[in-house]
Amino acid sequence: MPETISNADLWERTCQLPAEELIRKRRWGWIGHTLRKPSTNITRQALRWNPQGKRKRGRPRNTWRRDLEADTRKMGYTWSQIEKMAQDRGLWRAVVGAPYPDRSDGH
């Protein structure tokens, strides 16, 4: 009979991150890259774009923007703090690499 182990044990044994955590880190890495671009850059402008119009009936879908806002709240920062931190690559890497609740970076 094959051995059954939990996902957490599997990730630990294989020195891997859960897919959700890996996606979160890569998303925030890209956001930092984008926030270091000039404010006139279309990619940076897209981060603040808020489409208008009617939505379909039912529960709203979880959008990339909603995920971003939820991550920001979990990290305990405001968007202006995030924009400022992204300018310092070393600090940004430390913030992106830290688990959500850790605010040990002093900001």
Secondary structure as GFF3:
##gff-version 3
##sequence-region A 1 107
A	DSSP	alpha_helix	7	14	.	.	.	ID=ss1
A	DSSP	alpha_helix	19	35	.	.	.	ID=ss2
A	DSSP	alpha_helix	42	48	.	.	.	ID=ss3
A	DSSP	alpha_helix	64	75	.	.	.	ID=ss4
A	DSSP	alpha_helix	79	86	.	.	.	ID=ss5
A	DSSP	alpha_helix	89	97	.	.	.	ID=ss6
###
